[in-house]
Amino acid sequence: MNIERIFRVVSPLALLALWEIVVRVHLLDARFFPAPSSIAGDVIDFLRSGELVSNTWMTLQRVLVGFVIGGVPGVAIGLLVGVNRIARAIIDPIVGLLYPIPKIAILPLMLLIFGIGESSKYAIVAVGVFFIMLINTAAGVRQIESIYLDVARSFQIRRRSFYFNVLLPGAMTNVFAGIKLSIGIAIVLAVAAEFTAAKSGLGFQIWNSWQTLQVERMYVALVMVSLLGYVLTLVGNALENVFVPWRARP
């Protein structure tokens, strides 16, 4: 094990140990910052009851479904915008107008349109992911060296092959950068939507714990949100290694 891997393991453990110490010596108020050992006890209780697993699964499901609904069209339109000037002239101003709007601010609109069921959660996640994937994919296409595009056009390959065999591989590094950025956004939006428009999920668990003043349970849900994001990022890195083996490594 090299020194870098050692630090990756030691640094979070050291932070937890420091947190435990400052709580036990009363430098932090345990009512608002319970010690990690106290939180761990609640994790075990939650796991035994099955609530933690079911809530985590519901949040993960909302993230993944919304990710697919928003990500696939985001990549498709990003490829078109990146290579077609007319499409870019039409879509860029629309993206410029809509992208800055905080996506959580349109949650009430999503609830009006789709109701309080699962569709509204999927929709709010999809909207957030869509713009990030579109912008990153379009940027990736514009970074492809023009010689590759000229050669593809000179051979008059079919449009479908041009998009799937030339543009998409050329933009793949940026696509995965967008995926990793979108993971965090998707989780934030899913959890925020669960605060007031769900009866399950980690966001619901956080909100319910606040209402009942169960601070340890709130921290359990926060830890699971963090772990969920970390695991999904690891999955994204693994997929990138498979689909973009040529990417530059430091």
Protein Blocks (a to p, Z undefined) as FASTA:
>chain_A
ZZklmmmmmmmmmmmmmmmmmmmnopacfklmccfklmmmmmmmmmmnommmmmmmmmmm
mmmmmmmmmmmmmmmmmmmmmmmmklmmmmmmmmmmmmmpcfklmmmmmmmmnojafklm
mmmmmmmmmmmmmmmmmmmmmmpcfklmmmmmmnopafklmmmmmmmmmmmmmmmmmmmm
mmmmmmmmmmmmmmmmccedjklmmmmmmmnopaklmmmmmmmmmmmmmmmmmmmmmmmm
mmmmmbccZZ
